[in-house]
Amino acid sequence: MAEHFRQRLPNSMSVTLAMSAEPQFTGPQLTEPQWMGPAADSTSELSSPPALDPLTSVPANAPAHAPSSLSEAAPAPERQRLPPLVDSHCHIVFRNFDDDLDAVCDRWRQAGVRALVHACVEPAEIPAIRALADRFPELRYAVGVHPLDTGHWLSDTPSVLREAALADDRVVAIGELGLDLFRQSNLEEQLQMLRPQLDLASELDLPVIIHCRDAAEPMLVELRSRAAAGRCPMGVMHCWGGTPAEMEAFLELGMFISFSGTVTFPKAEDTHQCARQVPADRYLVETDCPFLAPVPRRGKRNEPAYVLSVAERVAGLRGESLEQVAGASTANAQRLFRLPLDLV
């Protein structure tokens, strides 16, 4: 996520920011993609991203990639019978989708994406996400504050999030919340924002979407403490980039593991091993678009249709068919987020 997503609300949408005392949306405070995770080192592909254009968050010489046909949007071996998929984490509210979102929607539908779960990084973008849910009936969404957006956490933010969640039954999760010690070291400040959101998820019986980067240990401490007290919500570790041992620890707490475009990166060996090991009933697939476009589109703008490439790579790593992975990940997303049966 990047500074260029400031002032997200497009001119073409007449949406009133109806929440009282709510800050204007300024976007998450990130300057590079989130996939530089715990396993990154100075020589790995994961720690050497190409130079980013400040206006697009993709390499300066890479235009937004618009597939001209289903064969590009859905690179599956059996294009005539694509299995239903759920993109369990996306950000199509960001401004680099303004000009072609209808075409993006056409492509995700052609690729077999039956449902999307839209993450939220700060409260001021909730009205725009809600408007997207009005526009695209397959979209469900979360409400929450990203761990790097501590500047958007105000005294009334918990009540703003609670009101938004209760006002719309299309809200299926709280998040994305979490801890990020790669970009910042303000652990206590992030915990002060994380804990009320976990409390809210428990209160409303909603799952959480967790962003955890270079912070597995403190996140596990927090969740284990809650589990011991019987108040740890279910949830998903989004854009998984941890080790197999860390994955097992989160699985023991009832968390799901979600794989993004990073699973297609050749040097993401820990992620590959996690995809092989994760139980069939505990993983999801996602894009985290517009970031983390999977190989062979890496470095270009990501979009929901490309979750098919993620599912294909997971299938290859597990030695399973695309249909098996699509069926399992879709059923898991449906169960975790309580998606309507007629949606997927």
Kinemage of the C-alpha trace (Angstrom):
@kinemage 1
@onewidth
@group {chain A} dominant
@subgroup {mainchain}
@vectorlist {calphas} color= white
{ca met a 1} P 0.000 0.000 0.000
{ca ala a 2} L 1.297 3.454 -0.670
{ca glu a 3} L 0.877 7.191 -0.244
{ca his a 4} L -0.520 7.508 -3.773
{ca phe a 5} L -3.817 6.007 -2.616
{ca arg a 6} L -4.627 9.127 -0.613
{ca gln a 7} L -8.002 10.752 -1.334
{ca arg a 8} L -9.423 7.432 -2.571
{ca leu a 9} L -13.043 8.492 -2.992
{ca pro a 10} L -13.479 8.906 -6.769
{ca asn a 11} L -15.275 11.853 -8.304
{ca ser a 12} L -17.726 9.500 -10.005
{ca met a 13} L -19.112 8.258 -6.693
{ca ser a 14} L -21.518 10.448 -4.801
{ca val a 15} L -20.969 8.995 -1.352
{ca thr a 16} L -21.545 10.835 1.887
{ca leu a 17} L -19.093 10.193 4.693
{ca ala a 18} L -21.886 9.621 7.138
{ca met a 19} L -19.902 8.632 10.212
{ca ser a 20} L -19.591 11.306 12.876
{ca ala a 21} L -16.132 12.435 13.966
{ca glu a 22} L -14.580 10.316 11.249
{ca pro a 23} L -11.273 11.382 9.672
{ca gln a 24} L -10.968 11.935 5.939
{ca phe a 25} L -9.529 8.859 4.255
{ca thr a 26} L -5.831 9.316 3.647
{ca gly a 27} L -4.835 5.731 2.955
{ca pro a 28} L -2.509 3.325 4.706
{ca gln a 29} L 0.937 4.529 5.618
{ca leu a 30} L 2.947 2.046 3.598
{ca thr a 31} L 5.515 2.763 0.939
{ca glu a 32} L 6.095 -0.706 -0.490
{ca pro a 33} L 4.251 -4.012 -0.860
{ca gln a 34} L 3.693 -6.122 2.237
{ca trp a 35} L 5.371 -9.283 0.994
{ca met a 36} L 8.805 -8.492 2.418
{ca gly a 37} L 8.082 -10.772 5.321
{ca pro a 38} L 10.002 -12.627 8.004
{ca ala a 39} L 11.844 -14.879 5.586
{ca ala a 40} L 13.244 -12.062 3.464
{ca asp a 41} L 16.975 -11.502 3.348
{ca ser a 42} L 19.347 -9.292 1.418
{ca thr a 43} L 19.829 -11.797 -1.382
{ca ser a 44} L 16.304 -13.118 -1.834
{ca glu a 45} L 13.803 -12.164 -4.478
{ca leu a 46} L 11.438 -11.241 -1.656
{ca ser a 47} L 13.701 -8.492 -0.388
{ca ser a 48} L 14.649 -6.961 -3.729
{ca pro a 49} L 11.524 -5.455 -5.278
{ca pro a 50} L 11.866 -3.403 -8.439
{ca ala a 51} L 11.920 0.374 -8.167
{ca leu a 52} L 8.351 1.573 -7.639
{ca asp a 53} L 6.646 4.390 -9.454
{ca pro a 54} L 5.229 6.615 -6.663
{ca leu a 55} L 1.955 6.971 -8.568
{ca thr a 56} L 1.303 3.312 -9.216
{ca ser a 57} L 3.259 1.249 -6.665
{ca val a 58} L 4.489 -0.879 -9.554
{ca pro a 59} L 7.771 -0.677 -11.482
{ca ala a 60} L 8.090 2.640 -13.253
{ca asn a 61} L 8.092 1.035 -16.699
{ca ala a 62} L 5.184 -1.336 -16.042
{ca pro a 63} L 1.691 -0.175 -17.061
{ca ala a 64} L -1.424 -1.452 -15.355
{ca his a 65} L -1.997 -4.793 -17.020
{ca ala a 66} L -5.384 -5.208 -18.653
{ca pro a 67} L -5.811 -8.698 -20.090
{ca ser a 68} L -7.381 -8.613 -23.533
{ca ser a 69} L -9.053 -11.995 -23.235
{ca leu a 70} L -10.096 -14.691 -20.821
{ca ser a 71} L -6.946 -16.584 -21.707
{ca glu a 72} L -4.938 -13.856 -19.944
{ca ala a 73} L -7.410 -13.154 -17.152
{ca ala a 74} L -7.786 -16.841 -16.364
{ca pro a 75} L -4.590 -18.769 -17.187
{ca ala a 76} L -6.082 -22.143 -16.354
{ca pro a 77} L -5.579 -25.338 -18.312
{ca glu a 78} L -9.325 -25.942 -18.508
{ca arg a 79} L -10.759 -22.551 -19.336
{ca gln a 80} L -14.210 -23.776 -20.262
{ca arg a 81} L -15.000 -25.130 -16.781
{ca leu a 82} L -13.415 -22.833 -14.258
{ca pro a 83} L -14.187 -23.782 -10.656
{ca pro a 84} L -15.668 -21.121 -8.360
{ca leu a 85} L -13.122 -19.129 -6.385
{ca val a 86} L -13.183 -16.558 -3.580
{ca asp a 87} L -10.664 -13.718 -3.477
{ca ser a 88} L -10.501 -13.524 0.294
{ca his a 89} L -8.570 -10.241 0.509
{ca cys a 90} L -8.626 -7.326 -1.918
{ca his a 91} L -8.479 -3.517 -2.013
{ca ile a 92} L -10.336 -2.470 -5.155
{ca val a 93} L -11.311 0.779 -3.434
{ca phe a 94} L -7.857 2.151 -4.222
{ca arg a 95} L -7.557 4.815 -6.879
{ca asn a 96} L -5.664 2.842 -9.483
{ca phe a 97} L -8.912 0.947 -10.153
{ca asp a 98} L -10.903 4.116 -10.852
{ca asp a 99} L -10.592 4.065 -14.624
{ca asp a 100} L -11.400 0.431 -15.438
{ca leu a 101} L -13.189 -1.174 -12.503
{ca asp a 102} L -16.060 -2.451 -14.646
{ca ala a 103} L -13.577 -4.222 -16.914
{ca val a 104} L -11.768 -5.576 -13.855
{ca cys a 105} L -15.105 -6.945 -12.661
{ca asp a 106} L -15.750 -8.580 -16.028
{ca arg a 107} L -12.394 -10.311 -15.785
{ca trp a 108} L -12.883 -11.627 -12.257
{ca arg a 109} L -16.286 -13.014 -13.229
{ca gln a 110} L -14.810 -14.650 -16.334
{ca ala a 111} L -12.071 -16.167 -14.168
{ca gly a 112} L -14.619 -17.876 -11.916
{ca val a 113} L -14.340 -15.522 -8.926
{ca arg a 114} L -17.766 -15.763 -7.306
{ca ala a 115} L -17.091 -13.684 -4.196
{ca leu a 116} L -14.637 -11.103 -2.885
{ca val a 117} L -13.846 -10.049 0.669
{ca his a 118} L -12.700 -6.439 0.768
{ca ala a 119} L -10.319 -5.448 3.552
{ca cys a 120} L -10.447 -2.068 5.284
{ca val a 121} L -7.395 -0.095 6.383
{ca glu a 122} L -9.062 2.842 8.161
{ca pro a 123} L -12.589 3.986 8.998
{ca ala a 124} L -12.884 6.836 6.501
{ca glu a 125} L -12.868 4.408 3.568
{ca ile a 126} L -15.861 2.422 4.855
{ca pro a 127} L -18.506 4.445 2.943
{ca ala a 128} L -16.632 3.933 -0.332
{ca ile a 129} L -16.289 0.193 0.309
{ca arg a 130} L -19.983 0.015 1.170
{ca ala a 131} L -20.748 1.717 -2.140
{ca leu a 132} L -18.680 -0.938 -3.918
{ca ala a 133} L -20.749 -3.626 -2.201
{ca asp a 134} L -23.860 -1.895 -3.543
{ca arg a 135} L -22.315 -1.914 -7.006
{ca phe a 136} L -21.002 -5.497 -6.985
{ca pro a 137} L -23.356 -7.950 -5.249
{ca glu a 138} L -20.625 -10.577 -4.838
{ca leu a 139} L -18.565 -8.284 -2.590
{ca arg a 140} L -18.499 -8.607 1.185
{ca tyr a 141} L -16.231 -6.521 3.388
{ca ala a 142} L -14.462 -6.004 6.685
{ca val a 143} L -14.130 -2.915 8.862
{ca gly a 144} L -10.977 -2.160 10.787
{ca val a 145} L -7.712 -0.249 11.086
{ca his a 146} L -4.394 -1.405 9.652
{ca pro a 147} L -1.508 -1.679 12.161
{ca leu a 148} L 0.493 0.985 10.326
{ca asp a 149} L -2.412 3.428 10.478
{ca thr a 150} L -2.125 4.255 14.166
{ca gly a 151} L -2.589 7.918 13.262
{ca his a 152} L -6.173 7.140 12.314
{ca trp a 153} L -7.023 5.535 15.647
{ca leu a 154} L -9.171 7.942 17.669
{ca ser a 155} L -11.018 7.585 20.932
{ca asp a 156} L -14.293 6.901 19.135
{ca thr a 157} L -12.883 4.512 16.504
{ca pro a 158} L -14.140 1.349 18.264
{ca ser a 159} L -17.673 2.750 18.299
{ca val a 160} L -17.361 3.825 14.644
{ca leu a 161} L -16.313 0.300 13.672
{ca arg a 162} L -19.048 -1.270 15.790
{ca glu a 163} L -21.709 0.962 14.243
{ca ala a 164} L -20.487 0.169 10.725
{ca ala a 165} L -20.464 -3.580 11.385
{ca leu a 166} L -23.934 -3.601 12.883
{ca ala a 167} L -25.392 -1.384 10.158
{ca asp a 168} L -24.664 -3.737 7.250
{ca asp a 169} L -24.906 -7.526 7.226
{ca arg a 170} L -22.398 -7.559 4.369
{ca val a 171} L -19.698 -6.843 6.943
{ca val a 172} L -18.209 -10.296 7.493
{ca ala a 173} L -15.034 -9.565 9.482
{ca ile a 174} L -13.030 -7.075 11.508
{ca gly a 175} L -9.789 -6.004 9.851
{ca glu a 176} L -7.360 -5.773 8.534
{ca leu a 177} L -5.865 -5.444 11.961
{ca gly a 178} L -2.603 -6.770 13.324
{ca leu a 179} L 1.029 -6.023 14.047
{ca asp a 180} L 3.778 -4.865 11.699
{ca leu a 181} L 7.291 -4.570 13.107
{ca phe a 182} L 8.989 -4.516 9.728
{ca arg a 183} L 8.016 -0.942 8.953
{ca gln a 184} L 7.688 0.399 12.499
{ca ser a 185} L 8.818 -0.524 16.003
{ca asn a 186} L 5.902 0.999 17.953
{ca leu a 187} L 4.687 -2.326 19.310
{ca glu a 188} L 2.822 -0.920 22.308
{ca glu a 189} L 0.994 1.626 20.192
{ca gln a 190} L -0.008 -1.062 17.721
{ca leu a 191} L -1.163 -3.355 20.536
{ca gln a 192} L -3.340 -0.567 21.929
{ca met a 193} L -5.081 -0.455 18.568
{ca leu a 194} L -5.131 -4.228 18.035
{ca arg a 195} L -6.733 -5.195 21.342
{ca pro a 196} L -9.980 -3.201 21.048
{ca gln a 197} L -10.486 -4.595 17.559
{ca leu a 198} L -10.028 -8.161 18.787
{ca asp a 199} L -12.482 -7.361 21.592
{ca leu a 200} L -14.979 -6.041 19.044
{ca ala a 201} L -14.666 -9.180 16.921
{ca ser a 202} L -15.374 -11.327 19.973
{ca glu a 203} L -18.316 -9.149 20.971
{ca leu a 204} L -19.886 -9.304 17.508
{ca asp a 205} L -18.881 -12.918 16.837
{ca leu a 206} L -17.015 -11.930 13.678
{ca pro a 207} L -13.719 -13.360 12.391
{ca val a 208} L -10.623 -11.198 12.137
{ca ile a 209} L -8.347 -10.541 9.168
{ca ile a 210} L -4.821 -10.388 10.577
{ca his a 211} L -1.836 -8.603 9.074
{ca cys a 212} L 1.284 -9.943 10.801
{ca arg a 213} L 4.691 -8.941 9.512
{ca asp a 214} L 7.883 -9.634 11.451
{ca ala a 215} L 5.604 -9.899 14.487
{ca ala a 216} L 4.677 -13.560 14.911
{ca glu a 217} L 5.937 -13.792 18.490
{ca pro a 218} L 3.997 -10.858 19.994
{ca met a 219} L 0.922 -11.794 17.959
{ca leu a 220} L 1.040 -15.339 19.283
{ca val a 221} L 1.445 -14.051 22.851
{ca glu a 222} L -1.643 -11.881 22.450
{ca leu a 223} L -3.787 -14.571 20.830
{ca arg a 224} L -2.714 -17.310 23.255
{ca ser a 225} L -3.609 -15.097 26.191
{ca arg a 226} L -7.039 -14.555 24.701
{ca ala a 227} L -7.489 -18.223 23.888
{ca ala a 228} L -6.717 -19.142 27.499
{ca ala a 229} L -9.466 -16.761 28.581
{ca gly a 230} L -11.892 -18.104 25.972
{ca arg a 231} L -12.065 -14.878 23.979
{ca cys a 232} L -9.877 -15.401 20.933
{ca pro a 233} L -11.882 -14.844 17.735
{ca met a 234} L -11.513 -17.005 14.676
{ca gly a 235} L -9.660 -15.446 11.806
{ca val a 236} L -7.228 -15.628 8.943
{ca met a 237} L -3.526 -14.841 8.696
{ca his a 238} L -3.692 -12.910 5.473
{ca cys a 239} L -0.916 -12.805 2.852
{ca trp a 240} L 0.946 -15.578 4.640
{ca gly a 241} L 4.734 -15.170 4.666
{ca gly a 242} L 5.811 -16.936 7.841
{ca thr a 243} L 7.597 -20.193 8.520
{ca pro a 244} L 5.999 -23.638 8.765
{ca ala a 245} L 6.540 -23.588 12.547
{ca glu a 246} L 4.793 -20.239 12.850
{ca met a 247} L 1.971 -21.512 10.687
{ca glu a 248} L 1.460 -24.501 12.976
{ca ala a 249} L 1.282 -22.180 15.980
{ca phe a 250} L -1.438 -20.063 14.401
{ca leu a 251} L -3.319 -23.139 13.214
{ca glu a 252} L -3.375 -24.402 16.816
{ca leu a 253} L -5.189 -21.184 17.727
{ca gly a 254} L -7.872 -21.865 15.117
{ca met a 255} L -6.576 -19.471 12.479
{ca phe a 256} L -6.823 -20.011 8.739
{ca ile a 257} L -3.847 -19.364 6.452
{ca ser a 258} L -4.317 -17.295 3.285
{ca phe a 259} L -1.938 -17.489 0.340
{ca ser a 260} L -1.396 -14.547 -1.993
{ca gly a 261} L 0.699 -13.950 -5.087
{ca thr a 262} L 3.840 -14.494 -3.005
{ca val a 263} L 3.230 -18.238 -3.232
{ca thr a 264} L 4.107 -17.980 -6.930
{ca phe a 265} L 7.471 -16.297 -6.267
{ca pro a 266} L 10.343 -18.725 -6.947
{ca lys a 267} L 12.347 -17.936 -3.811
{ca ala a 268} L 9.438 -17.971 -1.328
{ca glu a 269} L 10.460 -21.406 -0.063
{ca asp a 270} L 8.870 -21.162 3.389
{ca thr a 271} L 5.577 -20.123 1.811
{ca his a 272} L 5.810 -23.031 -0.617
{ca gln a 273} L 6.343 -25.475 2.245
{ca cys a 274} L 3.427 -23.998 4.171
{ca ala a 275} L 1.170 -24.451 1.134
{ca arg a 276} L 2.175 -28.120 1.020
{ca gln a 277} L 1.615 -28.684 4.743
{ca val a 278} L -1.509 -26.678 5.597
{ca pro a 279} L -4.584 -28.870 6.218
{ca ala a 280} L -7.113 -28.867 3.394
{ca asp a 281} L -9.778 -27.323 5.601
{ca arg a 282} L -7.660 -24.413 6.837
{ca tyr a 283} L -6.435 -22.350 3.905
{ca leu a 284} L -7.739 -19.574 1.666
{ca val a 285} L -6.473 -17.835 -1.460
{ca glu a 286} L -6.321 -14.092 -2.037
{ca thr a 287} L -4.807 -11.384 -4.220
{ca asp a 288} L -4.242 -8.476 -1.791
{ca cys a 289} L -4.693 -6.473 -4.984
{ca pro a 290} L -3.544 -4.058 -6.239
{ca phe a 291} L -0.331 -5.444 -4.707
{ca leu a 292} L 1.552 -8.705 -5.133
{ca ala a 293} L 0.559 -9.704 -8.645
{ca pro a 294} L 1.454 -13.368 -9.122
{ca val a 295} L 3.995 -14.665 -11.580
{ca pro a 296} L 3.980 -14.066 -14.562
{ca arg a 297} L 2.412 -10.634 -13.911
{ca arg a 298} L 4.655 -9.751 -11.005
{ca gly a 299} L 5.331 -6.011 -10.834
{ca lys a 300} L 2.085 -5.071 -12.556
{ca arg a 301} L -1.160 -4.012 -10.940
{ca asn a 302} L -2.838 -7.012 -9.342
{ca glu a 303} L -6.583 -7.653 -9.596
{ca pro a 304} L -9.112 -10.228 -8.321
{ca ala a 305} L -9.064 -12.360 -11.489
{ca tyr a 306} L -5.468 -13.288 -10.734
{ca val a 307} L -6.469 -15.272 -7.658
{ca leu a 308} L -6.797 -18.086 -10.170
{ca ser a 309} L -3.012 -18.038 -10.643
{ca val a 310} L -2.587 -18.275 -6.867
{ca ala a 311} L -4.912 -21.284 -6.717
{ca glu a 312} L -3.075 -22.942 -9.586
{ca arg a 313} L 0.278 -22.573 -7.830
{ca val a 314} L -1.105 -23.897 -4.549
{ca ala a 315} L -2.507 -26.860 -6.468
{ca gly a 316} L 0.890 -27.548 -8.015
{ca leu a 317} L 2.654 -27.371 -4.667
{ca arg a 318} L 0.130 -29.718 -3.047
{ca gly a 319} L 0.065 -32.156 -5.955
{ca glu a 320} L -3.673 -31.600 -6.341
{ca ser a 321} L -5.970 -30.465 -9.112
{ca leu a 322} L -7.128 -26.897 -9.493
{ca glu a 323} L -10.657 -28.137 -8.810
{ca gln a 324} L -9.573 -29.599 -5.459
{ca val a 325} L -7.857 -26.396 -4.351
{ca ala a 326} L -10.671 -24.168 -5.593
{ca gly a 327} L -13.240 -26.373 -3.875
{ca ala a 328} L -11.371 -26.458 -0.569
{ca ser a 329} L -10.429 -22.770 -0.448
{ca thr a 330} L -13.903 -21.646 -1.463
{ca ala a 331} L -15.575 -23.878 1.136
{ca asn a 332} L -13.143 -22.603 3.769
{ca ala a 333} L -13.830 -18.956 2.905
{ca gln a 334} L -17.548 -19.623 2.940
{ca arg a 335} L -17.282 -21.208 6.377
{ca leu a 336} L -14.980 -18.592 7.928
{ca phe a 337} L -16.839 -15.533 6.619
{ca arg a 338} L -20.294 -17.161 6.623
{ca leu a 339} L -20.815 -16.265 2.992
{ca pro a 340} L -24.323 -16.941 1.661
{ca leu a 341} L -24.595 -20.294 -0.060
{ca asp a 342} L -26.029 -18.691 -3.194
{ca leu a 343} L -22.981 -16.395 -3.450
{ca val a 344} L -20.467 -19.136 -4.117
